Amino acid sequence: MASIQFTIENKVGLIKLNRPEVFNSFNKGMALALQRVLDDCEKNSDVRAIYISGEGKAFCAGQDLQEVTDPNGPELNSIVKDHYNPIIERIRTIEKPIVSAVNGVAAGAGANIALACDICIASENASFIQAFSKIGLIPDSGGTFFLPRLIGLQRATALMMLGDKVSANDAERIGMIYKVYSADSFTAESVRLAEKLAQMPTKGLGLTKRALNQSMTNDLSGQLAVEEALQTMAGSSFDYNEGVTAFLEKRKPEFKGE
């Protein structure tokens, strides 16, 4: 059974973490498979948005500890450097919108992969746990970078040190995620959101993502210069010309992501 399921529907690359018997926890094979699928999504012009969810009851429980304790398994530093860091780097640098659809528990690296995506949405049954402190580790997979920026240093510190479980509704309330959907409608609504993004001017969305990435470290003057340069690029795109023309002609635009 493939640890990653992948299909393309309506211009969306649908990725499903598929180790439900261990709550979709990562081993080396699954981490490398996700890296390859993300690379395929980046290169494939038929994919204009990416959707990541989990099979079964969980989104992702983080690292498979059976692999960590296996004498023949990868070392911990290799797991971070070779498995998780490349996933986070791909999520942030692929200039296509990426939606994480958290269908159940997202713990450890699973939570931080979800939060690194452009838009994180959740089922009402989902929860988020910075579980690292429970086994004496620190948050990885970009957690110490993204979570304080999402919810503030004080809350992020408490969640990381205490390892408290955060319900989907509380995650939305404190600004950790974008939106919560009912369990019954979650799959349909979350896929619909990804499909909406895929029909939008994704060239501009990708440049927006680039600007947001650079805003993490720029001062105001530096960011204004980034906006100037990227706006010029967006203004030369097919999608911009199509959007303006469609507005003037009072019709629905047909964007191509170009």
Contacts in CASP RR format, 6 or more apart in sequence:
PFRMAT RR
TARGET T0000
AUTHOR 0000-0000-0000
METHOD contacts of the structure
MODEL  1
MASIQFTIENKVGLIKLNRPEVFNSFNKGMALALQRVLDDCEKNSDVRAI
YISGEGKAFCAGQDLQEVTDPNGPELNSIVKDHYNPIIERIRTIEKPIVS
AVNGVAAGAGANIALACDICIASENASFIQAFSKIGLIPDSGGTFFLPRL
IGLQRATALMMLGDKVSANDAERIGMIYKVYSADSFTAESVRLAEKLAQM
PTKGLGLTKRALNQSMTNDLSGQLAVEEALQTMAGSSFDYNEGVTAFLEK
RKPEFKGE
1 18 0 8 1.000
2 18 0 8 1.000
2 33 0 8 1.000
3 17 0 8 1.000
3 18 0 8 1.000
3 19 0 8 1.000
3 27 0 8 1.000
3 29 0 8 1.000
3 30 0 8 1.000
3 33 0 8 1.000
4 15 0 8 1.000
4 16 0 8 1.000
4 17 0 8 1.000
4 18 0 8 1.000
4 30 0 8 1.000
4 33 0 8 1.000
4 34 0 8 1.000
4 37 0 8 1.000
5 14 0 8 1.000
5 15 0 8 1.000
5 16 0 8 1.000
5 18 0 8 1.000
5 55 0 8 1.000
6 13 0 8 1.000
6 14 0 8 1.000
6 15 0 8 1.000
6 16 0 8 1.000
6 37 0 8 1.000
6 40 0 8 1.000
7 13 0 8 1.000
7 14 0 8 1.000
8 14 0 8 1.000
8 44 0 8 1.000
8 46 0 8 1.000
8 47 0 8 1.000
10 195 0 8 1.000
10 198 0 8 1.000
11 46 0 8 1.000
11 47 0 8 1.000
11 48 0 8 1.000
11 49 0 8 1.000
11 195 0 8 1.000
11 198 0 8 1.000
11 199 0 8 1.000
12 47 0 8 1.000
12 48 0 8 1.000
12 49 0 8 1.000
12 50 0 8 1.000
12 51 0 8 1.000
12 191 0 8 1.000
12 194 0 8 1.000
12 195 0 8 1.000
12 197 0 8 1.000
12 198 0 8 1.000
13 41 0 8 1.000
13 47 0 8 1.000
13 49 0 8 1.000
13 50 0 8 1.000
13 51 0 8 1.000
13 194 0 8 1.000
14 51 0 8 1.000
14 53 0 8 1.000
14 191 0 8 1.000
14 194 0 8 1.000
15 34 0 8 1.000
15 37 0 8 1.000
15 38 0 8 1.000
15 41 0 8 1.000
15 50 0 8 1.000
15 51 0 8 1.000
15 52 0 8 1.000
15 53 0 8 1.000
16 52 0 8 1.000
16 53 0 8 1.000
16 54 0 8 1.000
16 55 0 8 1.000
17 24 0 8 1.000
17 30 0 8 1.000
17 34 0 8 1.000
17 52 0 8 1.000
17 53 0 8 1.000
17 54 0 8 1.000
17 55 0 8 1.000
17 59 0 8 1.000
17 60 0 8 1.000
18 24 0 8 1.000
18 54 0 8 1.000
18 55 0 8 1.000
19 25 0 8 1.000
19 27 0 8 1.000
19 30 0 8 1.000
19 55 0 8 1.000
19 64 0 8 1.000
20 54 0 8 1.000
20 55 0 8 1.000
20 56 0 8 1.000
20 57 0 8 1.000
20 58 0 8 1.000
22 61 0 8 1.000
22 64 0 8 1.000
22 66 0 8 1.000
23 57 0 8 1.000
23 58 0 8 1.000
23 60 0 8 1.000
23 61 0 8 1.000
23 105 0 8 1.000
24 54 0 8 1.000
24 55 0 8 1.000
24 56 0 8 1.000
24 58 0 8 1.000
24 59 0 8 1.000
24 60 0 8 1.000
24 61 0 8 1.000
25 60 0 8 1.000
25 61 0 8 1.000
25 62 0 8 1.000
25 63 0 8 1.000
25 64 0 8 1.000
25 65 0 8 1.000
26 60 0 8 1.000
26 62 0 8 1.000
26 63 0 8 1.000
26 64 0 8 1.000
26 83 0 8 1.000
26 84 0 8 1.000
26 109 0 8 1.000
26 110 0 8 1.000
27 64 0 8 1.000
27 66 0 8 1.000
27 67 0 8 1.000
28 67 0 8 1.000
28 73 0 8 1.000
28 74 0 8 1.000
28 79 0 8 1.000
28 83 0 8 1.000
31 79 0 8 1.000
31 82 0 8 1.000
31 83 0 8 1.000
31 84 0 8 1.000
31 87 0 8 1.000
32 83 0 8 1.000
34 87 0 8 1.000
35 86 0 8 1.000
35 87 0 8 1.000
35 90 0 8 1.000
38 50 0 8 1.000
38 87 0 8 1.000
38 90 0 8 1.000
38 91 0 8 1.000
38 94 0 8 1.000
39 90 0 8 1.000
40 47 0 8 1.000
41 47 0 8 1.000
41 50 0 8 1.000
41 94 0 8 1.000
41 96 0 8 1.000
42 90 0 8 1.000
42 94 0 8 1.000
42 96 0 8 1.000
47 96 0 8 1.000
48 96 0 8 1.000
48 197 0 8 1.000
48 198 0 8 1.000
48 199 0 8 1.000
48 202 0 8 1.000
48 257 0 8 1.000
49 96 0 8 1.000
49 97 0 8 1.000
49 98 0 8 1.000
49 99 0 8 1.000
49 194 0 8 1.000
49 195 0 8 1.000
49 197 0 8 1.000
49 198 0 8 1.000
49 202 0 8 1.000
50 94 0 8 1.000
50 96 0 8 1.000
50 97 0 8 1.000
50 98 0 8 1.000
50 99 0 8 1.000
50 194 0 8 1.000
51 98 0 8 1.000
51 99 0 8 1.000
51 101 0 8 1.000
51 190 0 8 1.000
51 191 0 8 1.000
51 194 0 8 1.000
52 98 0 8 1.000
52 99 0 8 1.000
52 100 0 8 1.000
52 101 0 8 1.000
52 113 0 8 1.000
52 114 0 8 1.000
52 117 0 8 1.000
53 59 0 8 1.000
53 100 0 8 1.000
53 101 0 8 1.000
53 102 0 8 1.000
53 103 0 8 1.000
53 187 0 8 1.000
53 190 0 8 1.000
54 60 0 8 1.000
54 101 0 8 1.000
54 103 0 8 1.000
54 104 0 8 1.000
56 103 0 8 1.000
57 103 0 8 1.000
57 104 0 8 1.000
57 105 0 8 1.000
58 103 0 8 1.000
58 104 0 8 1.000
58 105 0 8 1.000
58 106 0 8 1.000
59 100 0 8 1.000
59 101 0 8 1.000
59 102 0 8 1.000
59 103 0 8 1.000
59 104 0 8 1.000
59 105 0 8 1.000
59 106 0 8 1.000
59 110 0 8 1.000
59 114 0 8 1.000
59 126 0 8 1.000
60 106 0 8 1.000
60 107 0 8 1.000
60 109 0 8 1.000
60 110 0 8 1.000
60 111 0 8 1.000
60 113 0 8 1.000
60 114 0 8 1.000
61 105 0 8 1.000
61 107 0 8 1.000
61 108 0 8 1.000
61 110 0 8 1.000
62 107 0 8 1.000
62 108 0 8 1.000
62 109 0 8 1.000
62 110 0 8 1.000
62 111 0 8 1.000
62 131 0 8 1.000
63 79 0 8 1.000
63 108 0 8 1.000
63 109 0 8 1.000
65 135 0 8 1.000
67 73 0 8 1.000
67 74 0 8 1.000
67 79 0 8 1.000
68 76 0 8 1.000
68 79 0 8 1.000
74 82 0 8 1.000
74 83 0 8 1.000
80 140 0 8 1.000
84 109 0 8 1.000
84 113 0 8 1.000
84 140 0 8 1.000
84 141 0 8 1.000
85 141 0 8 1.000
87 113 0 8 1.000
87 141 0 8 1.000
88 112 0 8 1.000
88 113 0 8 1.000
88 116 0 8 1.000
88 141 0 8 1.000
88 142 0 8 1.000
91 98 0 8 1.000
91 113 0 8 1.000
91 116 0 8 1.000
91 117 0 8 1.000
92 116 0 8 1.000
92 209 0 8 1.000
92 213 0 8 1.000
93 213 0 8 1.000
95 205 0 8 1.000
95 206 0 8 1.000
95 207 0 8 1.000
95 209 0 8 1.000
95 210 0 8 1.000
96 202 0 8 1.000
96 205 0 8 1.000
96 206 0 8 1.000
97 118 0 8 1.000
97 119 0 8 1.000
97 194 0 8 1.000
97 197 0 8 1.000
97 198 0 8 1.000
97 200 0 8 1.000
97 202 0 8 1.000
97 205 0 8 1.000
97 206 0 8 1.000
97 209 0 8 1.000
98 117 0 8 1.000
98 118 0 8 1.000
98 119 0 8 1.000
99 117 0 8 1.000
99 118 0 8 1.000
99 119 0 8 1.000
99 120 0 8 1.000
99 121 0 8 1.000
99 190 0 8 1.000
99 193 0 8 1.000
99 194 0 8 1.000
99 197 0 8 1.000
100 113 0 8 1.000
100 114 0 8 1.000
100 115 0 8 1.000
100 116 0 8 1.000
100 117 0 8 1.000
100 119 0 8 1.000
100 120 0 8 1.000
100 121 0 8 1.000
101 121 0 8 1.000
101 122 0 8 1.000
101 186 0 8 1.000
101 187 0 8 1.000
101 190 0 8 1.000
101 191 0 8 1.000
101 194 0 8 1.000
102 114 0 8 1.000
102 120 0 8 1.000
102 121 0 8 1.000
102 122 0 8 1.000
102 123 0 8 1.000
102 126 0 8 1.000
102 128 0 8 1.000
102 168 0 8 1.000
102 177 0 8 1.000
103 122 0 8 1.000
103 123 0 8 1.000
103 125 0 8 1.000
103 126 0 8 1.000
103 186 0 8 1.000
103 187 0 8 1.000
104 122 0 8 1.000
104 123 0 8 1.000
104 125 0 8 1.000
104 126 0 8 1.000
104 127 0 8 1.000
105 126 0 8 1.000
105 127 0 8 1.000
105 129 0 8 1.000
106 113 0 8 1.000
106 114 0 8 1.000
106 126 0 8 1.000
106 127 0 8 1.000
106 128 0 8 1.000
106 129 0 8 1.000
107 128 0 8 1.000
107 129 0 8 1.000
107 131 0 8 1.000
108 129 0 8 1.000
108 130 0 8 1.000
108 131 0 8 1.000
108 132 0 8 1.000
108 139 0 8 1.000
108 141 0 8 1.000
109 140 0 8 1.000
109 141 0 8 1.000
110 141 0 8 1.000
111 128 0 8 1.000
111 129 0 8 1.000
111 130 0 8 1.000
111 131 0 8 1.000
112 130 0 8 1.000
112 139 0 8 1.000
112 140 0 8 1.000
112 141 0 8 1.000
112 142 0 8 1.000
112 143 0 8 1.000
112 146 0 8 1.000
112 147 0 8 1.000
113 141 0 8 1.000
114 120 0 8 1.000
114 128 0 8 1.000
115 128 0 8 1.000
115 143 0 8 1.000
115 146 0 8 1.000
115 147 0 8 1.000
115 150 0 8 1.000
115 176 0 8 1.000
115 177 0 8 1.000
116 141 0 8 1.000
116 142 0 8 1.000
116 143 0 8 1.000
116 146 0 8 1.000
118 209 0 8 1.000
119 178 0 8 1.000
119 193 0 8 1.000
119 197 0 8 1.000
120 176 0 8 1.000
120 177 0 8 1.000
120 178 0 8 1.000
121 177 0 8 1.000
121 178 0 8 1.000
121 179 0 8 1.000
121 180 0 8 1.000
121 181 0 8 1.000
121 190 0 8 1.000
121 193 0 8 1.000
122 168 0 8 1.000
122 171 0 8 1.000
122 172 0 8 1.000
122 177 0 8 1.000
122 179 0 8 1.000
122 180 0 8 1.000
122 181 0 8 1.000
122 186 0 8 1.000
123 168 0 8 1.000
123 180 0 8 1.000
123 181 0 8 1.000
123 182 0 8 1.000
123 183 0 8 1.000
123 186 0 8 1.000
124 168 0 8 1.000
124 169 0 8 1.000
124 180 0 8 1.000
124 181 0 8 1.000
124 182 0 8 1.000
124 183 0 8 1.000
124 186 0 8 1.000
125 168 0 8 1.000
125 183 0 8 1.000
126 167 0 8 1.000
126 168 0 8 1.000
126 171 0 8 1.000
126 180 0 8 1.000
127 165 0 8 1.000
127 166 0 8 1.000
127 167 0 8 1.000
127 168 0 8 1.000
127 171 0 8 1.000
128 165 0 8 1.000
128 166 0 8 1.000
128 168 0 8 1.000
128 171 0 8 1.000
128 176 0 8 1.000
128 177 0 8 1.000
129 163 0 8 1.000
129 164 0 8 1.000
129 165 0 8 1.000
129 166 0 8 1.000
130 139 0 8 1.000
130 143 0 8 1.000
130 147 0 8 1.000
130 159 0 8 1.000
130 160 0 8 1.000
130 163 0 8 1.000
131 163 0 8 1.000
132 138 0 8 1.000
132 139 0 8 1.000
132 140 0 8 1.000
132 160 0 8 1.000
132 163 0 8 1.000
133 160 0 8 1.000
133 161 0 8 1.000
133 162 0 8 1.000
133 163 0 8 1.000
134 163 0 8 1.000
138 144 0 8 1.000
138 160 0 8 1.000
139 147 0 8 1.000
139 160 0 8 1.000
144 156 0 8 1.000
144 160 0 8 1.000
145 216 0 8 1.000
147 156 0 8 1.000
147 159 0 8 1.000
147 160 0 8 1.000
147 176 0 8 1.000
148 156 0 8 1.000
148 157 0 8 1.000
149 216 0 8 1.000
150 156 0 8 1.000
150 175 0 8 1.000
150 176 0 8 1.000
151 159 0 8 1.000
151 174 0 8 1.000
151 175 0 8 1.000
151 176 0 8 1.000
155 174 0 8 1.000
158 164 0 8 1.000
159 166 0 8 1.000
166 174 0 8 1.000
166 176 0 8 1.000
168 177 0 8 1.000
168 180 0 8 1.000
169 180 0 8 1.000
171 177 0 8 1.000
171 180 0 8 1.000
172 178 0 8 1.000
172 179 0 8 1.000
172 180 0 8 1.000
181 189 0 8 1.000
181 190 0 8 1.000
197 205 0 8 1.000
199 255 0 8 1.000
200 255 0 8 1.000
201 237 0 8 1.000
201 239 0 8 1.000
201 240 0 8 1.000
201 242 0 8 1.000
201 243 0 8 1.000
201 253 0 8 1.000
201 255 0 8 1.000
201 257 0 8 1.000
202 239 0 8 1.000
202 255 0 8 1.000
202 257 0 8 1.000
203 234 0 8 1.000
203 237 0 8 1.000
203 238 0 8 1.000
203 239 0 8 1.000
203 257 0 8 1.000
203 258 0 8 1.000
204 234 0 8 1.000
204 237 0 8 1.000
204 239 0 8 1.000
204 240 0 8 1.000
204 257 0 8 1.000
207 230 0 8 1.000
207 233 0 8 1.000
207 234 0 8 1.000
208 230 0 8 1.000
210 226 0 8 1.000
210 230 0 8 1.000
211 223 0 8 1.000
211 226 0 8 1.000
211 227 0 8 1.000
211 230 0 8 1.000
214 223 0 8 1.000
214 226 0 8 1.000
215 223 0 8 1.000
215 226 0 8 1.000
218 226 0 8 1.000
234 240 0 8 1.000
235 241 0 8 1.000
237 257 0 8 1.000
237 258 0 8 1.000
238 256 0 8 1.000
238 257 0 8 1.000
238 258 0 8 1.000
239 253 0 8 1.000
239 255 0 8 1.000
239 256 0 8 1.000
239 257 0 8 1.000
239 258 0 8 1.000
242 253 0 8 1.000
242 254 0 8 1.000
242 255 0 8 1.000
242 256 0 8 1.000
243 253 0 8 1.000
243 255 0 8 1.000
245 253 0 8 1.000
246 252 0 8 1.000
246 253 0 8 1.000
246 254 0 8 1.000
247 253 0 8 1.000
END
